[in-house]
Amino acid sequence: MFSVFDVSGKLYLFSGVIGAFITYTVIKGISDLGPAYATMLILLAQLIVSYLIEVFGLFGTEKISFEWIKFIGVALMVSGIMVFCRS
């Protein structure tokens, strides 16, 4: 059990806390916003965070260059969520 502290990258130990936070926010978001709206926001957040991880090369991933077309795609998703909320 104590071998968990022998992990070479201590940042990886933080993943449990991040997972608990994500689980809490998903449950809270669905109860407050409704399942459809919460799911759209969760997917949008996952796309944005994963793209930023790749652009900055975090967690040992290979860096990729920023592409405006992907930014436009995120903007379209945001506008779609806004249209969904008004109807």
C-alpha positions in Angstrom: 0.0 0.0 0.0 2.8 2.4 0.8 4.4 1.8 -2.7 2.0 4.4 -4.0 4.3 7.0 -2.7 7.2 5.6 -4.9 5.5 6.8 -8.1 8.0 8.8 -10.2 5.5 11.5 -11.3 3.8 12.8 -8.1 1.3 14.6 -10.4 -0.3 11.3 -11.2 -1.4 10.9 -7.6 -3.6 13.9 -8.0 -5.7 12.1 -10.6 -8.0 10.6 -7.9 -8.8 14.1 -6.6 -9.5 15.3 -10.1 -11.8 12.2 -10.7 -13.7 12.9 -7.5 -14.1 16.6 -8.5 -15.3 15.7 -12.0 -17.8 13.1 -10.6 -19.2 15.7 -8.1 -19.5 18.4 -10.8 -21.3 16.1 -13.2 -23.8 15.0 -10.6 -24.4 18.6 -9.5 -24.6 19.8 -13.1 -27.2 17.3 -14.1 -29.3 17.9 -11.1 -29.2 21.7 -11.5 -29.2 22.1 -15.3 -30.9 19.0 -16.6 -29.3 16.1 -18.4 -29.2 17.5 -22.0 -27.7 20.9 -21.1 -25.2 19.4 -18.6 -24.1 16.8 -21.2 -23.5 19.5 -23.8 -21.4 21.5 -21.4 -19.5 18.5 -20.2 -18.6 17.5 -23.8 -17.6 21.1 -24.5 -15.3 21.2 -21.5 -13.7 17.9 -22.3 -12.9 19.0 -25.9 -11.4 22.3 -24.7 -9.3 20.8 -22.0 -8.0 17.9 -24.1 -7.1 20.4 -26.9 -5.3 22.6 -24.5 -3.4 19.6 -23.1 -2.2 18.7 -26.6 -1.4 22.3 -27.6 0.8 22.9 -24.5 2.2 19.3 -24.4 1.1 18.7 -20.8 1.4 15.3 -19.1 4.1 14.1 -21.6 2.0 14.4 -24.7 3.4 15.5 -28.0 2.8 19.2 -28.6 0.6 20.1 -31.6 0.2 23.5 -33.2 -2.9 25.7 -32.6 -5.4 25.6 -35.4 -8.0 28.3 -35.9 -10.5 25.8 -37.4 -10.7 24.0 -34.1 -11.3 27.2 -32.3 -14.1 28.0 -34.7 -15.6 24.5 -34.1 -15.7 25.2 -30.3 -17.3 28.6 -31.0 -20.0 26.8 -33.1 -20.6 24.4 -30.2 -21.0 27.3 -27.8 -23.4 29.0 -30.1 -25.4 25.8 -30.5 -25.6 25.5 -26.7 -26.9 29.1 -26.5 -29.5 28.4 -29.1 -30.6 25.2 -27.3 -30.9 27.2 -24.0 -33.2 29.8 -25.6 -35.7 27.3 -27.0 
